[in-house]
């Protein structure tokens, strides 16, 4: 019945418009029962804005555009937001780059043919254009793309080659066409009708001039590597301080001395080297000799930075010990593991029962202090798991803390 009524109303409206010159094109909106709902795409729903103002939120406009009027519109479901012509969750929105919106997974191409790809949540990655000296980035049919410069054509390997080399084939290995002629490629020299590798290291062409660098020849090229005793990358090399590493150690009564690219062991003051490499006391030396600043024992082999009680960071316990020895500071010890911090809130004390205290804005780990032990009552005594009886709980905590047990 409803369809018949609406069909009859449609005929009347057409008759009024055509024969009576009276426009009633909005008849179906006014006659609510005949109003057609729009077909909404991509999980959108049809909504009517009668007597209310509906908001159409988008990724570009989180507050949304106000939609008013007595008609059906397509809206996103509650909790979703419009991106282009589909509804997504707000956290799935894309990225902004130079005031342009990029949907998640989409890319924009820059003038140099590099790309900005949106990974979502306003996180982008840059993809280099990798233009070589024979290519330029131009706009073709509204899209930026790489093309060969004038005088070059793209070959079957997608490389731009000299157009004068069209149809020229070089049959010798490692030979390429330049200006219509076959020549040995970069890094190769012609020898008896063969393109042989050019040793850039032996000929002095290579540039590995930084301290600690050495040249390594490769097929058609070369690389700069770090010599033994150095570490780094192809650009620079840094000397390894072997004396800071636990795998390099010197014997008793000797000290480790770092040298560029290596190290050696020297007998301490008042000791002399024996033929077997050990150091023994020099009987001719007087009693006034310097202390031997060599670190031995398990702690000296432990890696990792430590913060000293002097407020300085040391690369290892061994480094701290040697520094304190050379300064004549017998009180220098490990405050806590890791680099020095500026606040107790960032410090973790390693000894049992130790607490952090900020004195003169320098965090220090301190063991608990107790009253006179001898006045303690027998009932306060504590037997610890190390089978030692202490006067009281505080006495036990102090003893275990000062012993350095972690």
Buried (B, 14 or more C-beta within 10 A) or exposed (E): EEEEEBEEBBEEBEEBBEEEEEEBEEBBBEBEEBBEEEEBEEEBBEBBBEEEEBBBBBBEEEEBEEBEEEEBBBBBEEEBBBBEEEBBEEEBBBBBBEEEBBBBEEBBBBEBBBBBBBEBEEEBEEBEBEEEEBBBBEEEEEEBEBBBEEEBBBEEEEEBBBEBBEEBEBEBEBBBBBEEEBBBBEBBEBEEEEBEBBBBBEEEEBEBEBEBBBBBBEEBBBBBBBBEBBEBEEEEBEBBBBBBBBEBBBEEBBBBEBEEBBBEBBBBBBBBBEEEEBBEEBEEEEEEEEEBBBBBEEBBBEEEBBBBBBBBBBBBBBBBBBBBBEEEEEEBBBBBBBEBBEEBEEBEBBBBBBBBEEEEEBBBBBBBEBEEEEEBEEEBBBEBEEEEEBBBBBBBBBBBBBEBEE
